[in-house]
Amino acid sequence: MNGDRVLGSDGKTPHATDRKSVMVTGIKAPGIIDSDQYAGFTRESVTYNHPRTRGEQTR
């Protein structure tokens, strides 16, 4: 998540100042920086609903 500490050069201990930054995109929603304030909230919901028409065959 945005702001999480990056591991140091030894791969075990956190770096003193480096932090991760994560960009999250959606299908129609614009990109935002992932943050604690968005935790637990639905940002975008997509429903795929393609009704079959007469004469359309299922493969």
C-alpha distance matrix in Angstrom:
0.0 3.8 6.2 5.8 9.3 10.9 13.9 17.2 20.2 21.4 18.4 18.4 17.7 14.8 15.8 17.2 15.6 13.2 9.5 7.0 7.1 6.4 9.4 10.1 13.9 16.4 20.0 21.5 18.7 17.8 14.6 12.1 9.0 6.1 6.6 7.8 11.1 10.6 9.7 12.9 14.5 16.0 15.5 18.0 20.6 23.0 26.4 28.5 32.1 34.7 38.1 40.7 43.8 47.4 48.3 44.8 44.6 41.9 41.3
3.8 0.0 3.8 5.7 8.9 10.7 14.2 17.1 20.1 21.8 19.2 19.5 18.3 14.9 15.0 15.8 13.6 11.3 7.5 5.5 4.5 5.4 8.3 10.1 13.9 16.9 20.6 21.6 18.5 16.9 13.5 10.6 7.0 5.4 5.5 7.8 10.6 10.9 11.2 14.8 15.8 17.4 16.2 19.0 22.0 24.4 28.0 30.2 33.8 36.4 39.8 42.5 45.5 49.1 50.1 46.6 46.6 44.1 43.6
6.2 3.8 0.0 3.8 6.3 8.9 12.5 14.9 18.2 20.0 17.8 17.7 15.9 12.2 12.2 12.5 10.3 8.7 5.1 5.2 6.2 8.6 11.7 13.9 17.6 20.6 24.4 25.2 22.0 20.3 16.9 13.8 10.1 9.0 7.8 9.1 12.1 13.3 13.4 17.1 18.5 20.5 19.6 22.5 25.6 28.1 31.7 33.9 37.5 40.1 43.5 46.3 49.2 52.9 53.8 50.3 50.3 47.7 47.2
5.8 5.7 3.8 0.0 3.8 6.6 9.6 12.6 16.0 17.2 14.7 14.4 12.8 9.5 10.4 11.5 10.5 8.7 5.5 5.4 7.9 9.7 13.3 15.1 18.9 21.8 25.5 26.8 23.9 22.5 19.0 16.3 12.6 10.8 10.0 10.5 14.1 14.9 14.0 17.4 19.4 21.4 20.9 23.7 26.4 28.8 32.1 34.2 37.8 40.5 43.8 46.4 49.5 53.1 53.9 50.3 50.1 47.3 46.5
9.3 8.9 6.3 3.8 0.0 3.8 6.6 9.1 12.7 13.9 11.9 11.5 9.6 6.0 6.7 8.1 7.7 6.2 4.6 6.3 9.8 12.2 15.9 18.1 21.9 25.0 28.6 30.0 27.1 25.5 21.9 19.3 15.6 14.2 13.6 14.1 17.6 18.7 17.7 21.0 23.1 25.1 24.6 27.3 29.9 32.2 35.6 37.5 41.1 43.6 47.1 49.5 52.7 56.2 56.8 53.2 52.8 50.0 49.0
10.9 10.7 8.9 6.6 3.8 0.0 3.8 6.4 9.5 11.2 9.1 9.8 8.7 5.7 5.7 8.6 8.3 5.7 5.4 6.3 10.0 12.3 16.0 18.5 22.0 25.3 28.7 30.4 27.9 26.1 22.3 20.3 16.7 15.7 15.9 17.0 20.4 21.0 20.2 23.4 25.3 26.9 26.1 28.4 31.0 32.9 36.2 37.8 41.5 43.8 47.3 49.5 52.6 56.1 56.5 52.8 52.3 49.4 48.2
13.9 14.2 12.5 9.6 6.6 3.8 0.0 3.8 6.8 7.6 5.5 6.2 5.7 4.2 5.2 8.9 10.1 8.3 9.1 10.0 13.7 15.7 19.4 21.7 25.1 28.3 31.6 33.5 31.2 29.5 25.7 23.8 20.4 19.1 19.3 20.1 23.7 24.2 23.0 25.9 28.2 29.7 29.2 31.4 33.7 35.5 38.7 40.1 43.8 46.0 49.4 51.6 54.7 58.1 58.3 54.6 53.8 50.9 49.5
17.2 17.1 14.9 12.6 9.1 6.4 3.8 0.0 3.8 5.5 5.5 6.8 5.6 5.2 4.3 7.8 9.6 8.6 10.8 12.4 16.0 18.4 22.0 24.6 28.0 31.3 34.6 36.4 34.1 32.1 28.3 26.4 22.9 22.1 22.3 23.1 26.6 27.4 26.4 29.5 31.6 33.2 32.5 34.7 37.2 38.9 42.1 43.5 47.2 49.3 52.8 54.9 58.0 61.4 61.6 57.8 57.0 54.1 52.6
20.2 20.1 18.2 16.0 12.7 9.5 6.8 3.8 0.0 3.8 5.4 8.0 8.2 8.8 7.8 10.9 12.6 11.3 13.8 15.0 18.4 20.7 24.0 26.7 29.9 33.2 36.3 38.3 36.2 34.2 30.4 28.8 25.5 24.9 25.4 26.5 30.0 30.5 29.6 32.5 34.6 35.9 35.2 37.1 39.5 40.9 44.1 45.1 48.9 50.8 54.3 56.2 59.3 62.6 62.5 58.7 57.8 54.9 53.2
21.4 21.8 20.0 17.2 13.9 11.2 7.6 5.5 3.8 0.0 3.8 5.5 6.8 9.0 9.4 12.5 14.9 14.0 16.1 17.2 20.8 22.8 26.3 28.7 31.9 35.0 38.1 40.3 38.2 36.5 32.7 31.1 27.7 26.7 27.0 27.6 31.3 31.8 30.4 33.1 35.5 37.0 36.6 38.5 40.7 42.1 45.1 46.2 49.9 51.9 55.3 57.1 60.3 63.5 63.5 59.7 58.6 55.5 53.7
18.4 19.2 17.8 14.7 11.9 9.1 5.5 5.5 5.4 3.8 0.0 3.8 6.3 8.0 9.3 12.9 14.8 13.2 14.4 14.9 18.5 20.0 23.6 25.6 28.8 31.8 34.8 37.2 35.2 33.7 29.9 28.4 25.1 23.8 24.3 24.9 28.6 28.8 27.3 29.9 32.3 33.6 33.3 35.1 37.2 38.6 41.5 42.6 46.3 48.3 51.7 53.5 56.7 59.9 59.9 56.1 55.0 51.9 50.2
18.4 19.5 17.7 14.4 11.5 9.8 6.2 6.8 8.0 5.5 3.8 0.0 3.8 6.7 9.3 12.4 14.9 14.1 15.0 15.9 19.6 21.2 24.9 26.7 30.1 33.0 36.2 38.4 36.2 34.9 31.2 29.3 25.9 24.2 24.2 24.2 28.0 28.5 26.6 29.1 31.8 33.4 33.5 35.6 37.6 39.3 42.1 43.4 47.1 49.3 52.6 54.6 57.9 61.1 61.2 57.5 56.4 53.2 51.6
17.7 18.3 15.9 12.8 9.6 8.7 5.7 5.6 8.2 6.8 6.3 3.8 0.0 3.8 6.5 9.0 11.9 11.8 13.1 14.8 18.6 20.7 24.5 26.5 30.1 33.1 36.5 38.4 35.9 34.4 30.7 28.5 24.9 23.3 22.8 22.7 26.4 27.4 25.7 28.5 31.2 33.2 33.1 35.5 37.8 39.7 42.8 44.3 48.0 50.4 53.7 55.9 59.2 62.5 62.8 59.1 58.1 55.0 53.6
14.8 14.9 12.2 9.5 6.0 5.7 4.2 5.2 8.8 9.0 8.0 6.7 3.8 0.0 3.8 6.3 8.6 8.4 9.4 11.4 15.2 17.6 21.4 23.6 27.2 30.3 33.8 35.5 32.8 31.2 27.5 25.1 21.5 20.1 19.5 19.6 23.2 24.3 23.0 26.0 28.5 30.5 30.3 32.8 35.3 37.3 40.6 42.3 46.0 48.4 51.8 54.1 57.3 60.7 61.1 57.4 56.8 53.8 52.5
15.8 15.0 12.2 10.4 6.7 5.7 5.2 4.3 7.8 9.4 9.3 9.3 6.5 3.8 0.0 3.8 5.7 5.7 8.2 10.9 14.4 17.3 20.9 23.7 27.2 30.6 34.0 35.5 32.8 30.8 27.1 24.7 21.0 20.3 19.9 20.6 23.9 25.2 24.4 27.7 29.8 31.7 31.0 33.5 36.3 38.3 41.7 43.3 47.0 49.4 52.9 55.2 58.2 61.7 62.1 58.4 57.9 55.1 53.8
17.2 15.8 12.5 11.5 8.1 8.6 8.9 7.8 10.9 12.5 12.9 12.4 9.0 6.3 3.8 0.0 3.8 6.3 9.0 12.4 15.6 18.9 22.3 25.2 28.8 32.1 35.7 36.9 33.9 31.7 28.1 25.5 21.7 21.2 20.2 20.7 23.8 25.6 25.0 28.5 30.5 32.7 32.0 34.8 37.7 40.0 43.4 45.3 49.0 51.4 54.9 57.4 60.4 64.0 64.5 60.9 60.5 57.7 56.6
15.6 13.6 10.3 10.5 7.7 8.3 10.1 9.6 12.6 14.9 14.8 14.9 11.9 8.6 5.7 3.8 0.0 3.8 6.5 10.3 12.8 16.4 19.6 22.7 26.2 29.6 33.2 34.1 31.1 28.7 25.2 22.5 18.8 18.8 18.0 18.9 21.7 23.5 23.5 27.1 28.7 30.8 29.7 32.5 35.6 37.9 41.4 43.4 47.0 49.4 53.0 55.5 58.4 62.0 62.7 59.0 58.9 56.2 55.3
13.2 11.3 8.7 8.7 6.2 5.7 8.3 8.6 11.3 14.0 13.2 14.1 11.8 8.4 5.7 6.3 3.8 0.0 3.8 7.0 9.8 13.3 16.5 19.7 23.1 26.6 30.1 31.2 28.4 26.0 22.3 20.0 16.4 16.4 16.3 17.8 20.7 21.9 21.9 25.5 26.9 28.7 27.4 29.9 33.0 35.0 38.6 40.3 44.0 46.3 49.9 52.3 55.2 58.7 59.3 55.6 55.4 52.8 51.7
9.5 7.5 5.1 5.5 4.6 5.4 9.1 10.8 13.8 16.1 14.4 15.0 13.1 9.4 8.2 9.0 6.5 3.8 0.0 3.8 6.6 10.0 13.4 16.3 19.9 23.3 26.8 27.9 25.0 22.9 19.2 16.7 13.0 12.7 12.5 14.1 17.1 18.1 18.2 21.8 23.1 24.9 23.7 26.3 29.3 31.4 35.0 36.9 40.5 42.9 46.5 49.0 51.9 55.5 56.1 52.5 52.4 49.8 48.9
7.0 5.5 5.2 5.4 6.3 6.3 10.0 12.4 15.0 17.2 14.9 15.9 14.8 11.4 10.9 12.4 10.3 7.0 3.8 0.0 3.8 6.5 10.1 12.9 16.4 19.8 23.3 24.7 22.0 20.0 16.3 14.1 10.5 10.1 10.9 13.0 16.0 16.3 16.3 19.7 20.9 22.2 20.9 23.2 26.1 28.0 31.6 33.3 37.0 39.3 42.9 45.3 48.2 51.8 52.4 48.8 48.6 46.0 45.1
7.1 4.5 6.2 7.9 9.8 10.0 13.7 16.0 18.4 20.8 18.5 19.6 18.6 15.2 14.4 15.6 12.8 9.8 6.6 3.8 0.0 3.8 6.8 10.0 13.3 16.9 20.4 21.4 18.6 16.4 12.7 10.5 7.1 7.6 9.1 12.1 14.4 14.4 15.2 18.6 19.1 20.1 18.3 20.5 23.7 25.6 29.2 31.0 34.6 36.9 40.5 43.0 45.8 49.4 50.2 46.6 46.7 44.3 43.6
6.4 5.4 8.6 9.7 12.2 12.3 15.7 18.4 20.7 22.8 20.0 21.2 20.7 17.6 17.3 18.9 16.4 13.3 10.0 6.5 3.8 0.0 3.8 6.4 9.9 13.3 16.9 18.2 15.6 13.8 10.1 8.4 5.7 5.6 8.5 11.7 13.8 12.7 13.5 16.5 16.7 17.2 15.4 17.2 20.2 21.9 25.5 27.2 30.9 33.1 36.7 39.3 42.1 45.7 46.4 42.8 42.9 40.5 39.8
9.4 8.3 11.7 13.3 15.9 16.0 19.4 22.0 24.0 26.3 23.6 24.9 24.5 21.4 20.9 22.3 19.6 16.5 13.4 10.1 6.8 3.8 0.0 3.8 6.6 10.3 13.7 14.8 12.3 10.2 6.4 5.6 4.5 6.0 9.5 13.1 14.2 12.6 14.2 16.8 16.2 16.0 13.5 14.9 18.1 19.5 23.2 24.9 28.5 30.6 34.2 36.8 39.4 43.1 43.8 40.3 40.7 38.5 38.0
10.1 10.1 13.9 15.1 18.1 18.5 21.7 24.6 26.7 28.7 25.6 26.7 26.5 23.6 23.7 25.2 22.7 19.7 16.3 12.9 10.0 6.4 3.8 0.0 3.8 7.0 10.6 11.9 9.6 8.5 5.4 5.4 6.1 6.1 9.8 12.9 13.6 11.1 12.5 14.5 13.5 12.7 10.2 11.3 14.3 15.8 19.5 21.2 24.8 27.1 30.7 33.3 36.0 39.7 40.6 37.1 37.5 35.3 35.0
13.9 13.9 17.6 18.9 21.9 22.0 25.1 28.0 29.9 31.9 28.8 30.1 30.1 27.2 27.2 28.8 26.2 23.1 19.9 16.4 13.3 9.9 6.6 3.8 0.0 3.8 7.1 8.5 6.8 6.1 4.2 6.6 8.9 9.5 13.0 16.1 16.2 13.3 15.0 16.3 14.6 13.0 10.0 9.8 12.6 13.5 17.1 18.6 22.1 24.1 27.8 30.4 32.9 36.6 37.5 34.1 34.7 32.7 32.5
16.4 16.9 20.6 21.8 25.0 25.3 28.3 31.3 33.2 35.0 31.8 33.0 33.1 30.3 30.6 32.1 29.6 26.6 23.3 19.8 16.9 13.3 10.3 7.0 3.8 0.0 3.8 5.6 4.8 6.4 6.7 9.2 11.9 12.0 15.2 17.7 17.3 14.0 15.6 16.0 13.9 11.3 8.4 7.0 9.3 9.8 13.5 15.0 18.5 20.6 24.2 26.9 29.4 33.1 34.2 30.9 31.6 29.7 29.9
20.0 20.6 24.4 25.5 28.6 28.7 31.6 34.6 36.3 38.1 34.8 36.2 36.5 33.8 34.0 35.7 33.2 30.1 26.8 23.3 20.4 16.9 13.7 10.6 7.1 3.8 0.0 3.8 5.9 8.1 9.5 12.5 15.5 15.8 18.9 21.3 20.8 17.3 18.9 18.9 16.4 13.4 10.7 8.0 9.2 8.3 11.5 12.4 15.7 17.5 21.1 23.7 26.0 29.7 30.8 27.5 28.4 26.8 27.1
21.5 21.6 25.2 26.8 30.0 30.4 33.5 36.4 38.3 40.3 37.2 38.4 38.4 35.5 35.5 36.9 34.1 31.2 27.9 24.7 21.4 18.2 14.8 11.9 8.5 5.6 3.8 0.0 3.8 6.5 9.3 12.2 15.7 16.5 19.2 21.7 20.5 17.3 19.5 19.5 16.6 13.6 10.5 8.0 9.7 9.4 12.5 13.9 16.6 18.5 21.9 24.7 26.7 30.5 31.8 28.8 30.2 28.9 29.5
18.7 18.5 22.0 23.9 27.1 27.9 31.2 34.1 36.2 38.2 35.2 36.2 35.9 32.8 32.8 33.9 31.1 28.4 25.0 22.0 18.6 15.6 12.3 9.6 6.8 4.8 5.9 3.8 0.0 3.8 6.6 8.8 12.4 13.3 15.7 18.2 16.9 13.9 16.4 16.9 13.9 11.5 7.9 6.8 9.8 10.8 14.4 16.4 19.3 21.5 24.9 27.9 30.0 33.8 35.3 32.2 33.5 32.0 32.6
17.8 16.9 20.3 22.5 25.5 26.1 29.5 32.1 34.2 36.5 33.7 34.9 34.4 31.2 30.8 31.7 28.7 26.0 22.9 20.0 16.4 13.8 10.2 8.5 6.1 6.4 8.1 6.5 3.8 0.0 3.8 6.5 10.3 12.1 14.8 17.8 16.7 14.2 17.1 18.4 15.7 14.0 10.3 10.1 13.4 14.4 18.0 19.8 22.8 24.8 28.3 31.1 33.1 36.9 38.2 35.1 36.3 34.9 35.2
14.6 13.5 16.9 19.0 21.9 22.3 25.7 28.3 30.4 32.7 29.9 31.2 30.7 27.5 27.1 28.1 25.2 22.3 19.2 16.3 12.7 10.1 6.4 5.4 4.2 6.7 9.5 9.3 6.6 3.8 0.0 3.8 7.1 9.2 12.2 15.6 15.2 13.0 15.6 17.4 15.4 14.3 10.8 11.4 14.8 16.1 19.8 21.6 24.8 26.9 30.5 33.2 35.5 39.2 40.3 37.0 37.9 36.2 36.1
12.1 10.6 13.8 16.3 19.3 20.3 23.8 26.4 28.8 31.1 28.4 29.3 28.5 25.1 24.7 25.5 22.5 20.0 16.7 14.1 10.5 8.4 5.6 5.4 6.6 9.2 12.5 12.2 8.8 6.5 3.8 0.0 3.8 6.2 8.8 12.2 11.8 10.1 13.0 15.4 13.7 13.5 10.4 12.2 15.9 17.9 21.6 23.8 27.1 29.5 33.0 35.9 38.3 42.0 43.2 40.0 40.8 38.9 38.9
9.0 7.0 10.1 12.6 15.6 16.7 20.4 22.9 25.5 27.7 25.1 25.9 24.9 21.5 21.0 21.7 18.8 16.4 13.0 10.5 7.1 5.7 4.5 6.1 8.9 11.9 15.5 15.7 12.4 10.3 7.1 3.8 0.0 3.8 6.2 10.0 10.5 9.6 11.9 15.0 14.2 14.9 12.4 14.7 18.2 20.4 24.2 26.4 29.8 32.3 35.8 38.6 41.2 44.9 46.1 42.7 43.3 41.1 41.0
6.1 5.4 9.0 10.8 14.2 15.7 19.1 22.1 24.9 26.7 23.8 24.2 23.3 20.1 20.3 21.2 18.8 16.4 12.7 10.1 7.6 5.6 6.0 6.1 9.5 12.0 15.8 16.5 13.3 12.1 9.2 6.2 3.8 0.0 3.8 7.2 8.5 7.2 8.6 11.7 11.7 12.7 11.0 13.7 17.0 19.4 23.1 25.4 28.9 31.6 35.0 37.9 40.7 44.4 45.5 42.1 42.5 40.1 39.9
6.6 5.5 7.8 10.0 13.6 15.9 19.3 22.3 25.4 27.0 24.3 24.2 22.8 19.5 19.9 20.2 18.0 16.3 12.5 10.9 9.1 8.5 9.5 9.8 13.0 15.2 18.9 19.2 15.7 14.8 12.2 8.8 6.2 3.8 0.0 3.8 5.4 5.7 7.1 10.8 11.2 13.3 12.2 15.5 18.7 21.7 25.2 27.9 31.2 34.1 37.4 40.4 43.2 46.9 48.3 44.9 45.3 42.9 42.9
7.8 7.8 9.1 10.5 14.1 17.0 20.1 23.1 26.5 27.6 24.9 24.2 22.7 19.6 20.6 20.7 18.9 17.8 14.1 13.0 12.1 11.7 13.1 12.9 16.1 17.7 21.3 21.7 18.2 17.8 15.6 12.2 10.0 7.2 3.8 0.0 3.8 5.4 5.2 8.9 10.3 13.2 13.2 16.8 19.6 22.8 26.1 29.0 32.2 35.4 38.4 41.5 44.5 48.1 49.6 46.3 46.6 44.1 44.2
11.1 10.6 12.1 14.1 17.6 20.4 23.7 26.6 30.0 31.3 28.6 28.0 26.4 23.2 23.9 23.8 21.7 20.7 17.1 16.0 14.4 13.8 14.2 13.6 16.2 17.3 20.8 20.5 16.9 16.7 15.2 11.8 10.5 8.5 5.4 3.8 0.0 3.8 5.7 8.7 8.8 11.9 11.7 15.5 18.4 21.9 25.2 28.3 31.3 34.5 37.5 40.8 43.5 47.2 48.9 45.8 46.4 44.1 44.5
10.6 10.9 13.3 14.9 18.7 21.0 24.2 27.4 30.5 31.8 28.8 28.5 27.4 24.3 25.2 25.6 23.5 21.9 18.1 16.3 14.4 12.7 12.6 11.1 13.3 14.0 17.3 17.3 13.9 14.2 13.0 10.1 9.6 7.2 5.7 5.4 3.8 0.0 3.8 6.4 5.8 8.4 8.1 11.8 14.7 18.1 21.4 24.5 27.5 30.8 33.7 37.0 39.8 43.5 45.2 42.0 42.6 40.2 40.7
9.7 11.2 13.4 14.0 17.7 20.2 23.0 26.4 29.6 30.4 27.3 26.6 25.7 23.0 24.4 25.0 23.5 21.9 18.2 16.3 15.2 13.5 14.2 12.5 15.0 15.6 18.9 19.5 16.4 17.1 15.6 13.0 11.9 8.6 7.1 5.2 5.7 3.8 0.0 3.8 5.7 8.7 9.8 13.2 15.4 18.8 21.8 24.8 27.9 31.2 34.0 37.2 40.2 43.8 45.4 42.2 42.4 39.8 40.1
12.9 14.8 17.1 17.4 21.0 23.4 25.9 29.5 32.5 33.1 29.9 29.1 28.5 26.0 27.7 28.5 27.1 25.5 21.8 19.7 18.6 16.5 16.8 14.5 16.3 16.0 18.9 19.5 16.9 18.4 17.4 15.4 15.0 11.7 10.8 8.9 8.7 6.4 3.8 0.0 3.8 6.8 9.3 12.2 13.6 17.1 19.7 22.8 25.6 29.1 31.7 34.9 38.1 41.5 43.3 40.2 40.4 37.8 38.3
14.5 15.8 18.5 19.4 23.1 25.3 28.2 31.6 34.6 35.5 32.3 31.8 31.2 28.5 29.8 30.5 28.7 26.9 23.1 20.9 19.1 16.7 16.2 13.5 14.6 13.9 16.4 16.6 13.9 15.7 15.4 13.7 14.2 11.7 11.2 10.3 8.8 5.8 5.7 3.8 0.0 3.8 6.1 9.2 10.9 14.6 17.4 20.7 23.4 26.9 29.5 32.9 35.8 39.4 41.2 38.2 38.8 36.4 37.2
16.0 17.4 20.5 21.4 25.1 26.9 29.7 33.2 35.9 37.0 33.6 33.4 33.2 30.5 31.7 32.7 30.8 28.7 24.9 22.2 20.1 17.2 16.0 12.7 13.0 11.3 13.4 13.6 11.5 14.0 14.3 13.5 14.9 12.7 13.3 13.2 11.9 8.4 8.7 6.8 3.8 0.0 3.8 5.8 7.1 10.8 13.6 17.0 19.7 23.2 25.8 29.2 32.1 35.7 37.5 34.5 35.2 32.9 33.7
15.5 16.2 19.6 20.9 24.6 26.1 29.2 32.5 35.2 36.6 33.3 33.5 33.1 30.3 31.0 32.0 29.7 27.4 23.7 20.9 18.3 15.4 13.5 10.2 10.0 8.4 10.7 10.5 7.9 10.3 10.8 10.4 12.4 11.0 12.2 13.2 11.7 8.1 9.8 9.3 6.1 3.8 0.0 3.8 7.0 10.3 13.7 16.9 19.7 22.9 25.9 29.2 31.9 35.6 37.3 34.3 35.1 33.1 33.8
18.0 19.0 22.5 23.7 27.3 28.4 31.4 34.7 37.1 38.5 35.1 35.6 35.5 32.8 33.5 34.8 32.5 29.9 26.3 23.2 20.5 17.2 14.9 11.3 9.8 7.0 8.0 8.0 6.8 10.1 11.4 12.2 14.7 13.7 15.5 16.8 15.5 11.8 13.2 12.2 9.2 5.8 3.8 0.0 3.8 6.7 10.2 13.2 16.2 19.2 22.3 25.6 28.2 31.9 33.6 30.6 31.5 29.6 30.4
20.6 22.0 25.6 26.4 29.9 31.0 33.7 37.2 39.5 40.7 37.2 37.6 37.8 35.3 36.3 37.7 35.6 33.0 29.3 26.1 23.7 20.2 18.1 14.3 12.6 9.3 9.2 9.7 9.8 13.4 14.8 15.9 18.2 17.0 18.7 19.6 18.4 14.7 15.4 13.6 10.9 7.1 7.0 3.8 0.0 3.8 6.8 10.1 12.9 16.2 19.0 22.4 25.1 28.8 30.6 27.6 28.5 26.5 27.6
23.0 24.4 28.1 28.8 32.2 32.9 35.5 38.9 40.9 42.1 38.6 39.3 39.7 37.3 38.3 40.0 37.9 35.0 31.4 28.0 25.6 21.9 19.5 15.8 13.5 9.8 8.3 9.4 10.8 14.4 16.1 17.9 20.4 19.4 21.7 22.8 21.9 18.1 18.8 17.1 14.6 10.8 10.3 6.7 3.8 0.0 3.8 6.6 9.6 12.6 15.7 18.9 21.7 25.4 27.0 24.0 24.9 23.0 24.1
26.4 28.0 31.7 32.1 35.6 36.2 38.7 42.1 44.1 45.1 41.5 42.1 42.8 40.6 41.7 43.4 41.4 38.6 35.0 31.6 29.2 25.5 23.2 19.5 17.1 13.5 11.5 12.5 14.4 18.0 19.8 21.6 24.2 23.1 25.2 26.1 25.2 21.4 21.8 19.7 17.4 13.6 13.7 10.2 6.8 3.8 0.0 3.8 6.1 9.6 12.3 15.6 18.5 22.1 23.9 21.0 22.0 20.2 21.7
28.5 30.2 33.9 34.2 37.5 37.8 40.1 43.5 45.1 46.2 42.6 43.4 44.3 42.3 43.3 45.3 43.4 40.3 36.9 33.3 31.0 27.2 24.9 21.2 18.6 15.0 12.4 13.9 16.4 19.8 21.6 23.8 26.4 25.4 27.9 29.0 28.3 24.5 24.8 22.8 20.7 17.0 16.9 13.2 10.1 6.6 3.8 0.0 3.8 6.4 9.6 12.5 15.5 19.1 20.6 17.6 18.4 16.7 18.1
32.1 33.8 37.5 37.8 41.1 41.5 43.8 47.2 48.9 49.9 46.3 47.1 48.0 46.0 47.0 49.0 47.0 44.0 40.5 37.0 34.6 30.9 28.5 24.8 22.1 18.5 15.7 16.6 19.3 22.8 24.8 27.1 29.8 28.9 31.2 32.2 31.3 27.5 27.9 25.6 23.4 19.7 19.7 16.2 12.9 9.6 6.1 3.8 0.0 3.8 6.2 9.5 12.4 16.0 17.9 15.2 16.5 15.2 17.3
34.7 36.4 40.1 40.5 43.6 43.8 46.0 49.3 50.8 51.9 48.3 49.3 50.4 48.4 49.4 51.4 49.4 46.3 42.9 39.3 36.9 33.1 30.6 27.1 24.1 20.6 17.5 18.5 21.5 24.8 26.9 29.5 32.3 31.6 34.1 35.4 34.5 30.8 31.2 29.1 26.9 23.2 22.9 19.2 16.2 12.6 9.6 6.4 3.8 0.0 3.8 6.4 9.2 12.8 14.4 11.6 13.2 12.4 14.8
38.1 39.8 43.5 43.8 47.1 47.3 49.4 52.8 54.3 55.3 51.7 52.6 53.7 51.8 52.9 54.9 53.0 49.9 46.5 42.9 40.5 36.7 34.2 30.7 27.8 24.2 21.1 21.9 24.9 28.3 30.5 33.0 35.8 35.0 37.4 38.4 37.5 33.7 34.0 31.7 29.5 25.8 25.9 22.3 19.0 15.7 12.3 9.6 6.2 3.8 0.0 3.8 6.4 9.8 12.1 10.0 11.9 11.7 14.8
40.7 42.5 46.3 46.4 49.5 49.5 51.6 54.9 56.2 57.1 53.5 54.6 55.9 54.1 55.2 57.4 55.5 52.3 49.0 45.3 43.0 39.3 36.8 33.3 30.4 26.9 23.7 24.7 27.9 31.1 33.2 35.9 38.6 37.9 40.4 41.5 40.8 37.0 37.2 34.9 32.9 29.2 29.2 25.6 22.4 18.9 15.6 12.5 9.5 6.4 3.8 0.0 3.8 6.8 8.5 6.3 8.4 8.9 12.2
43.8 45.5 49.2 49.5 52.7 52.6 54.7 58.0 59.3 60.3 56.7 57.9 59.2 57.3 58.2 60.4 58.4 55.2 51.9 48.2 45.8 42.1 39.4 36.0 32.9 29.4 26.0 26.7 30.0 33.1 35.5 38.3 41.2 40.7 43.2 44.5 43.5 39.8 40.2 38.1 35.8 32.1 31.9 28.2 25.1 21.7 18.5 15.5 12.4 9.2 6.4 3.8 0.0 3.8 6.3 5.6 8.9 10.8 14.1
47.4 49.1 52.9 53.1 56.2 56.1 58.1 61.4 62.6 63.5 59.9 61.1 62.5 60.7 61.7 64.0 62.0 58.7 55.5 51.8 49.4 45.7 43.1 39.7 36.6 33.1 29.7 30.5 33.8 36.9 39.2 42.0 44.9 44.4 46.9 48.1 47.2 43.5 43.8 41.5 39.4 35.7 35.6 31.9 28.8 25.4 22.1 19.1 16.0 12.8 9.8 6.8 3.8 0.0 3.8 5.6 8.6 11.3 14.7
48.3 50.1 53.8 53.9 56.8 56.5 58.3 61.6 62.5 63.5 59.9 61.2 62.8 61.1 62.1 64.5 62.7 59.3 56.1 52.4 50.2 46.4 43.8 40.6 37.5 34.2 30.8 31.8 35.3 38.2 40.3 43.2 46.1 45.5 48.3 49.6 48.9 45.2 45.4 43.3 41.2 37.5 37.3 33.6 30.6 27.0 23.9 20.6 17.9 14.4 12.1 8.5 6.3 3.8 0.0 3.8 6.3 9.7 12.6
44.8 46.6 50.3 50.3 53.2 52.8 54.6 57.8 58.7 59.7 56.1 57.5 59.1 57.4 58.4 60.9 59.0 55.6 52.5 48.8 46.6 42.8 40.3 37.1 34.1 30.9 27.5 28.8 32.2 35.1 37.0 40.0 42.7 42.1 44.9 46.3 45.8 42.0 42.2 40.2 38.2 34.5 34.3 30.6 27.6 24.0 21.0 17.6 15.2 11.6 10.0 6.3 5.6 5.6 3.8 0.0 3.8 6.8 9.6
44.6 46.6 50.3 50.1 52.8 52.3 53.8 57.0 57.8 58.6 55.0 56.4 58.1 56.8 57.9 60.5 58.9 55.4 52.4 48.6 46.7 42.9 40.7 37.5 34.7 31.6 28.4 30.2 33.5 36.3 37.9 40.8 43.3 42.5 45.3 46.6 46.4 42.6 42.4 40.4 38.8 35.2 35.1 31.5 28.5 24.9 22.0 18.4 16.5 13.2 11.9 8.4 8.9 8.6 6.3 3.8 0.0 3.8 6.4
41.9 44.1 47.7 47.3 50.0 49.4 50.9 54.1 54.9 55.5 51.9 53.2 55.0 53.8 55.1 57.7 56.2 52.8 49.8 46.0 44.3 40.5 38.5 35.3 32.7 29.7 26.8 28.9 32.0 34.9 36.2 38.9 41.1 40.1 42.9 44.1 44.1 40.2 39.8 37.8 36.4 32.9 33.1 29.6 26.5 23.0 20.2 16.7 15.2 12.4 11.7 8.9 10.8 11.3 9.7 6.8 3.8 0.0 3.8
41.3 43.6 47.2 46.5 49.0 48.2 49.5 52.6 53.2 53.7 50.2 51.6 53.6 52.5 53.8 56.6 55.3 51.7 48.9 45.1 43.6 39.8 38.0 35.0 32.5 29.9 27.1 29.5 32.6 35.2 36.1 38.9 41.0 39.9 42.9 44.2 44.5 40.7 40.1 38.3 37.2 33.7 33.8 30.4 27.6 24.1 21.7 18.1 17.3 14.8 14.8 12.2 14.1 14.7 12.6 9.6 6.4 3.8 0.0
